Amino acid sequence: MTVTIYHNPACGTSRNVLALIRNAGIEPQVIDYLKTPPARDVLLGMIADAGLSVRQAIREKGTPFHALGLDDPAVCDDALIDAMLAQPILINRPFVVTPLGTRLARPSEAVLDILPESQRGAFAKRMARW
């Protein structure tokens, strides 16, 4: 059973989700999406499978979202996807894909709904480093 996480190692939520997956005894395929962004059809599929709109899948905080004018409601989904592919930091994270579904795991516990195995031990979230 393949579990894939589109991961940003600098993101606390992404690190927590990866730890939750591993705590279930699963070694996922880890894709550093900043270095290897998903193809357009893969990104669109993940967004649709997660039940999100393109706007819900775009990250604003710590990105050039506002500087690029992507906050303008007139910007269409195709243009938002183009921006996400050109600058992957705009893809919200972490996306997790399993045979049981796809989630944008924010909060990190959202991943538990789609893991094929339960947690094997106690787990404590690590808080963000400020």
Helices and strands as residue ranges (DSSP letters): E 4-7, H 12-23, E 29-32, H 40-49, G 55-57, H 77-86, G 88-90, E 95-98, E 101-104, G 108-114
